[in-house]
C-alpha cells in the first residue's frame, strides 16, 4: 500500500507521520492492501483553482476526491 502526501500550504502545521499512519489504517480497514492514497494539502487559493478546474465552481471547497479505478 502506498500513501503519498504533499503539503503545499503553510497555514496549519500538519503532522505528516500521524496523517500517513491514519491513511494506512483507513486502507487496512477498507481491505485495500494494494491501494494507493494520494493527499494534496493546499491553501484556499489553490483549492479554489482546483475546484474551478475540475468542478467548474468558484471558490474553495473542503475536499476534492478522485477515484483512480474509474474511467
Number of C-alpha atoms within 10 A of each C-alpha: 11 14 15 11 16 11 14 11 14 10 8 9 8 12 8 12 10 10 14 18 12 12 20 20 12 13 19 14 10 10 10 12 12 9 14 14 16 14 14 13 17 16 14 14 11 15 20 17 16 19 19 15 11 9 10 10 13 13 14 17 13 8 9 12 7 7 7 9 5 5 4
